[in-house]
């Protein structure tokens, strides 16, 4: 008898739960994104290959003959959930590899900013700056960084 009462009480509780309960909709959050790359070392002997993008688009690839690069874009969460940039120095065509690497492999610095605030700053041979957007408001703009 006790089992029947518990089962009836559980069934009554479940009947009150409806799949028609509205789900709280997430408001889009806009992020102003700045992606930057800087070649460090090997200037004149190396160029850079860049890969960048965000989760809603296929990766973009660019080949740079200059030692610095900057891309500004606006993304909106939840449509985009992440942004990224990576770069690597490659010897220029016609440059002897032995001569190019004489002083070592050049490093690349990548910087990722959200709303003017640096959220990633990495220097490496092949740096990867990425950021997972989570729908929280982006950092406030900074007057000292631009």
Secondary structure as UniProt FT lines:
FT   HELIX           2..16
FT   TURN            19..20
FT   STRAND          29..40
FT   TURN            44..45
FT   STRAND          46..54
FT   TURN            55..56
FT   STRAND          60..64
FT   STRAND          68..77
FT   TURN            78..79
FT   STRAND          82..91
FT   TURN            93..94
FT   HELIX           97..100
FT   TURN            101..103
FT   STRAND          107..114
FT   TURN            115..116
FT   STRAND          117..124
FT   TURN            125..126
FT   STRAND          128..132
//
